[in-house]
């Protein structure tokens, strides 16, 4: 499934790839453009972060925005779990009744991390799951 990016997202991904040397697969830009969620190629997370986080920090400084990285995956369950990192995800089950819903079992102590400040993490997870795997909703269990 292809992801359509707007001009701003394409510019951010080009800058990300230039700074990190890692292929970016998708980019969500929040309103105001001060926060980015970038989907990184499978296996590219450590290179994108860099030693001590230096590489991703250099990218954040270049684009003047906070950046959250998500590792890509071919499997929808694995991809959904990756969108919640660093929260401990025990299980992801996808139900395909009327709507396609991913039920995500998260450690009780990590529910706040999975939801994120003002719901940012779960909102980004829902958007990414819809864009990459046609998942209509994500519910935490």
Secondary structure, DSSP 8 states (H G I E B T S, - for coil): ------HHHHHHHHHHHHHH-S-EEEEEE-TTS-EEEEEE-TT-HHHHH-GGGHHHHHHHHHHTSEEEEEE--SSHHHHHHHHTTTS-EEEEEEEESSSEEEEEEE-GGGHHHHH-GGGHHHHHHHHHHHHHH---EEEE-
